[in-house]
Amino acid sequence: MEPDTVAPVEVAADAEVMASVEEGDTDQFIIADVTQDDAYLTVPLEEAATLPAWR
């Protein structure tokens, strides 16, 4: 059985990441590094992973 762990990644010390939900015709989950231009990802909220699924 494999352990339930996530491989470590390098993260910039000055990175600031935020997430939000934009409501509209299709609700969107948005995650962005606000310290970088154009560093964001959007997905339909219904397709976004739950927190337990991310672990």
Backbone as XML, in Angstrom:
<?xml version="1.0"?>
<chain id="A" units="angstrom">
  <residue number="1" name="MET">
    <atom name="N" x="0.835" y="-1.175" z="0.000"/>
    <atom name="CA" x="0.000" y="0.000" z="0.000"/>
    <atom name="C" x="0.884" y="1.245" z="0.000"/>
  </residue>
  <residue number="2" name="GLU">
    <atom name="N" x="0.604" y="2.186" z="-0.890"/>
    <atom name="CA" x="1.381" y="3.414" z="-0.962"/>
    <atom name="C" x="0.935" y="4.391" z="0.121"/>
  </residue>
  <residue number="3" name="PRO">
    <atom name="N" x="1.892" y="5.135" z="0.691"/>
    <atom name="CA" x="1.502" y="6.146" z="1.684"/>
    <atom name="C" x="0.725" y="7.274" z="1.012"/>
  </residue>
  <residue number="4" name="ASP">
    <atom name="N" x="-0.137" y="7.917" z="1.785"/>
    <atom name="CA" x="-0.960" y="9.013" z="1.273"/>
    <atom name="C" x="-0.200" y="10.321" z="1.474"/>
  </residue>
  <residue number="5" name="THR">
    <atom name="N" x="0.814" y="10.551" z="0.652"/>
    <atom name="CA" x="1.634" y="11.749" z="0.778"/>
    <atom name="C" x="1.695" y="12.482" z="-0.545"/>
  </residue>
  <residue number="6" name="VAL">
    <atom name="N" x="2.097" y="13.713" z="-0.466"/>
    <atom name="CA" x="2.258" y="14.553" z="-1.646"/>
    <atom name="C" x="3.741" y="14.848" z="-1.806"/>
  </residue>
  <residue number="7" name="ALA">
    <atom name="N" x="4.235" y="14.763" z="-3.026"/>
    <atom name="CA" x="5.635" y="15.059" z="-3.284"/>
    <atom name="C" x="5.907" y="16.530" z="-2.998"/>
  </residue>
  <residue number="8" name="PRO">
    <atom name="N" x="7.003" y="16.834" z="-2.308"/>
    <atom name="CA" x="7.314" y="18.238" z="-2.015"/>
    <atom name="C" x="7.643" y="19.007" z="-3.293"/>
  </residue>
  <residue number="9" name="VAL">
    <atom name="N" x="7.278" y="20.262" z="-3.313"/>
    <atom name="CA" x="7.600" y="21.142" z="-4.435"/>
    <atom name="C" x="8.251" y="22.399" z="-3.890"/>
  </residue>
  <residue number="10" name="GLU">
    <atom name="N" x="9.037" y="23.033" z="-4.730"/>
    <atom name="CA" x="9.647" y="24.291" z="-4.320"/>
    <atom name="C" x="8.665" y="25.424" z="-4.557"/>
  </residue>
  <residue number="11" name="VAL">
    <atom name="N" x="8.538" y="26.287" z="-3.575"/>
    <atom name="CA" x="7.641" y="27.429" z="-3.664"/>
    <atom name="C" x="8.453" y="28.680" z="-3.349"/>
  </residue>
  <residue number="12" name="ALA">
    <atom name="N" x="8.270" y="29.697" z="-4.146"/>
    <atom name="CA" x="8.970" y="30.952" z="-3.902"/>
    <atom name="C" x="8.564" y="31.501" z="-2.534"/>
  </residue>
  <residue number="13" name="ALA">
    <atom name="N" x="9.521" y="32.005" z="-1.797"/>
    <atom name="CA" x="9.254" y="32.506" z="-0.451"/>
    <atom name="C" x="8.316" y="33.702" z="-0.459"/>
  </residue>
  <residue number="14" name="ASP">
    <atom name="N" x="8.290" y="34.458" z="-1.540"/>
    <atom name="CA" x="7.458" y="35.655" z="-1.596"/>
    <atom name="C" x="6.134" y="35.437" z="-2.335"/>
  </residue>
  <residue number="15" name="ALA">
    <atom name="N" x="5.785" y="34.179" z="-2.609"/>
    <atom name="CA" x="4.530" y="33.880" z="-3.304"/>
    <atom name="C" x="3.353" y="34.122" z="-2.371"/>
  </residue>
  <residue number="16" name="GLU">
    <atom name="N" x="2.285" y="34.648" z="-2.920"/>
    <atom name="CA" x="1.044" y="34.846" z="-2.169"/>
    <atom name="C" x="-0.084" y="34.282" z="-3.027"/>
  </residue>
  <residue number="17" name="VAL">
    <atom name="N" x="-0.639" y="33.164" z="-2.590"/>
    <atom name="CA" x="-1.654" y="32.466" z="-3.363"/>
    <atom name="C" x="-3.006" y="32.639" z="-2.685"/>
  </residue>
  <residue number="18" name="MET">
    <atom name="N" x="-4.016" y="32.928" z="-3.497"/>
    <atom name="CA" x="-5.371" y="33.118" z="-2.996"/>
    <atom name="C" x="-6.336" y="32.336" z="-3.882"/>
  </residue>
  <residue number="19" name="ALA">
    <atom name="N" x="-7.487" y="31.999" z="-3.297"/>
    <atom name="CA" x="-8.530" y="31.309" z="-4.048"/>
    <atom name="C" x="-9.854" y="32.006" z="-3.802"/>
  </residue>
  <residue number="20" name="SER">
    <atom name="N" x="-10.742" y="31.915" z="-4.785"/>
    <atom name="CA" x="-12.080" y="32.489" z="-4.619"/>
    <atom name="C" x="-13.043" y="31.778" z="-5.562"/>
  </residue>
  <residue number="21" name="VAL">
    <atom name="N" x="-14.321" y="32.046" z="-5.344"/>
    <atom name="CA" x="-15.364" y="31.526" z="-6.209"/>
    <atom name="C" x="-16.060" y="32.718" z="-6.839"/>
  </residue>
  <residue number="22" name="GLU">
    <atom name="N" x="-16.116" y="32.726" z="-8.163"/>
    <atom name="CA" x="-16.808" y="33.775" z="-8.900"/>
    <atom name="C" x="-18.159" y="33.228" z="-9.332"/>
  </residue>
  <residue number="23" name="GLU">
    <atom name="N" x="-19.208" y="33.851" z="-8.836"/>
    <atom name="CA" x="-20.555" y="33.394" z="-9.166"/>
    <atom name="C" x="-21.024" y="34.024" z="-10.466"/>
  </residue>
  <residue number="24" name="GLY">
    <atom name="N" x="-21.740" y="33.251" z="-11.262"/>
    <atom name="CA" x="-22.268" y="33.727" z="-12.530"/>
    <atom name="C" x="-23.109" y="32.642" z="-13.159"/>
  </residue>
  <residue number="25" name="ASP">
    <atom name="N" x="-23.230" y="32.674" z="-14.488"/>
    <atom name="CA" x="-23.966" y="31.621" z="-15.185"/>
    <atom name="C" x="-23.384" y="30.252" z="-14.824"/>
  </residue>
  <residue number="26" name="THR">
    <atom name="N" x="-22.064" y="30.173" z="-14.794"/>
    <atom name="CA" x="-21.344" y="28.993" z="-14.329"/>
    <atom name="C" x="-20.395" y="29.457" z="-13.234"/>
  </residue>
  <residue number="27" name="ASP">
    <atom name="N" x="-20.589" y="28.976" z="-12.000"/>
    <atom name="CA" x="-19.694" y="29.357" z="-10.909"/>
    <atom name="C" x="-18.294" y="28.846" z="-11.214"/>
  </residue>
  <residue number="28" name="GLN">
    <atom name="N" x="-17.282" y="29.705" z="-11.004"/>
    <atom name="CA" x="-15.890" y="29.371" z="-11.303"/>
    <atom name="C" x="-15.050" y="29.407" z="-10.037"/>
  </residue>
  <residue number="29" name="PHE">
    <atom name="N" x="-14.178" y="28.396" z="-9.866"/>
    <atom name="CA" x="-13.186" y="28.385" z="-8.802"/>
    <atom name="C" x="-11.918" y="28.979" z="-9.393"/>
  </residue>
  <residue number="30" name="ILE">
    <atom name="N" x="-11.344" y="29.955" z="-8.711"/>
    <atom name="CA" x="-10.146" y="30.639" z="-9.206"/>
    <atom name="C" x="-9.063" y="30.527" z="-8.147"/>
  </residue>
  <residue number="31" name="ILE">
    <atom name="N" x="-7.867" y="30.129" z="-8.551"/>
    <atom name="CA" x="-6.709" y="30.123" z="-7.665"/>
    <atom name="C" x="-5.615" y="30.895" z="-8.390"/>
  </residue>
  <residue number="32" name="ALA">
    <atom name="N" x="-4.960" y="31.812" z="-7.654"/>
    <atom name="CA" x="-3.996" y="32.701" z="-8.308"/>
    <atom name="C" x="-2.835" y="33.033" z="-7.396"/>
  </residue>
  <residue number="33" name="ASP">
    <atom name="N" x="-1.660" y="33.200" z="-7.999"/>
    <atom name="CA" x="-0.494" y="33.755" z="-7.316"/>
    <atom name="C" x="-0.544" y="35.250" z="-7.598"/>
  </residue>
  <residue number="34" name="VAL">
    <atom name="N" x="-0.926" y="36.039" z="-6.601"/>
    <atom name="CA" x="-1.124" y="37.473" z="-6.818"/>
    <atom name="C" x="0.179" y="38.250" z="-6.932"/>
  </residue>
  <residue number="35" name="THR">
    <atom name="N" x="1.326" y="37.581" z="-6.760"/>
    <atom name="CA" x="2.612" y="38.258" z="-6.932"/>
    <atom name="C" x="3.127" y="38.158" z="-8.365"/>
  </residue>
  <residue number="36" name="GLN">
    <atom name="N" x="2.414" y="37.414" z="-9.231"/>
    <atom name="CA" x="2.819" y="37.228" z="-10.629"/>
    <atom name="C" x="1.693" y="37.640" z="-11.562"/>
  </residue>
  <residue number="37" name="ASP">
    <atom name="N" x="2.037" y="38.284" z="-12.664"/>
    <atom name="CA" x="1.038" y="38.598" z="-13.681"/>
    <atom name="C" x="0.611" y="37.312" z="-14.382"/>
  </residue>
  <residue number="38" name="ASP">
    <atom name="N" x="-0.667" y="37.182" z="-14.642"/>
    <atom name="CA" x="-1.231" y="36.060" z="-15.402"/>
    <atom name="C" x="-0.924" y="34.688" z="-14.803"/>
  </residue>
  <residue number="39" name="ALA">
    <atom name="N" x="-0.760" y="34.605" z="-13.474"/>
    <atom name="CA" x="-0.507" y="33.319" z="-12.812"/>
    <atom name="C" x="-1.778" y="32.904" z="-12.079"/>
  </residue>
  <residue number="40" name="TYR">
    <atom name="N" x="-2.739" y="32.360" z="-12.841"/>
    <atom name="CA" x="-3.999" y="31.945" z="-12.242"/>
    <atom name="C" x="-4.569" y="30.759" z="-13.012"/>
  </residue>
  <residue number="41" name="LEU">
    <atom name="N" x="-5.516" y="30.085" z="-12.370"/>
    <atom name="CA" x="-6.182" y="28.944" z="-12.965"/>
    <atom name="C" x="-7.651" y="29.028" z="-12.605"/>
  </residue>
  <residue number="42" name="THR">
    <atom name="N" x="-8.522" y="28.803" z="-13.566"/>
    <atom name="CA" x="-9.961" y="28.778" z="-13.295"/>
    <atom name="C" x="-10.533" y="27.454" z="-13.779"/>
  </residue>
  <residue number="43" name="VAL">
    <atom name="N" x="-11.477" y="26.937" z="-13.011"/>
    <atom name="CA" x="-12.208" y="25.731" z="-13.396"/>
    <atom name="C" x="-13.653" y="25.899" z="-12.951"/>
  </residue>
  <residue number="44" name="PRO">
    <atom name="N" x="-14.590" y="25.260" z="-13.646"/>
    <atom name="CA" x="-15.968" y="25.291" z="-13.146"/>
    <atom name="C" x="-15.991" y="24.744" z="-11.717"/>
  </residue>
  <residue number="45" name="LEU">
    <atom name="N" x="-16.725" y="25.394" z="-10.845"/>
    <atom name="CA" x="-16.752" y="25.012" z="-9.435"/>
    <atom name="C" x="-17.146" y="23.554" z="-9.257"/>
  </residue>
  <residue number="46" name="GLU">
    <atom name="N" x="-18.076" y="23.064" z="-10.047"/>
    <atom name="CA" x="-18.513" y="21.674" z="-9.891"/>
    <atom name="C" x="-17.423" y="20.678" z="-10.250"/>
  </residue>
  <residue number="47" name="GLU">
    <atom name="N" x="-16.393" y="21.105" z="-10.990"/>
    <atom name="CA" x="-15.282" y="20.226" z="-11.359"/>
    <atom name="C" x="-14.075" y="20.376" z="-10.442"/>
  </residue>
  <residue number="48" name="ALA">
    <atom name="N" x="-14.090" y="21.368" z="-9.557"/>
    <atom name="CA" x="-12.966" y="21.602" z="-8.658"/>
    <atom name="C" x="-12.880" y="20.490" z="-7.616"/>
  </residue>
  <residue number="49" name="ALA">
    <atom name="N" x="-11.673" y="20.113" z="-7.264"/>
    <atom name="CA" x="-11.458" y="19.062" z="-6.265"/>
    <atom name="C" x="-11.819" y="19.590" z="-4.874"/>
  </residue>
  <residue number="50" name="THR">
    <atom name="N" x="-12.331" y="18.702" z="-4.045"/>
    <atom name="CA" x="-12.595" y="19.059" z="-2.657"/>
    <atom name="C" x="-11.276" y="19.045" z="-1.895"/>
  </residue>
  <residue number="51" name="LEU">
    <atom name="N" x="-11.239" y="19.666" z="-0.725"/>
    <atom name="CA" x="-9.995" y="19.658" z="0.066"/>
    <atom name="C" x="-9.509" y="18.250" z="0.382"/>
  </residue>
  <residue number="52" name="PRO">
    <atom name="N" x="-10.367" y="17.322" z="0.827"/>
    <atom name="CA" x="-9.871" y="15.967" z="1.078"/>
    <atom name="C" x="-9.285" y="15.313" z="-0.174"/>
  </residue>
  <residue number="53" name="ALA">
    <atom name="N" x="-9.824" y="15.614" z="-1.350"/>
    <atom name="CA" x="-9.290" y="15.026" z="-2.584"/>
    <atom name="C" x="-7.918" y="15.584" z="-2.929"/>
  </residue>
  <residue number="54" name="TRP">
    <atom name="N" x="-7.592" y="16.780" z="-2.459"/>
    <atom name="CA" x="-6.286" y="17.394" z="-2.742"/>
    <atom name="C" x="-5.190" y="16.820" z="-1.864"/>
  </residue>
  <residue number="55" name="ARG">
    <atom name="N" x="-5.570" y="16.187" z="-0.785"/>
    <atom name="CA" x="-4.540" y="15.680" z="0.160"/>
    <atom name="C" x="-3.917" y="14.419" z="-0.317"/>
  </residue>
</chain>
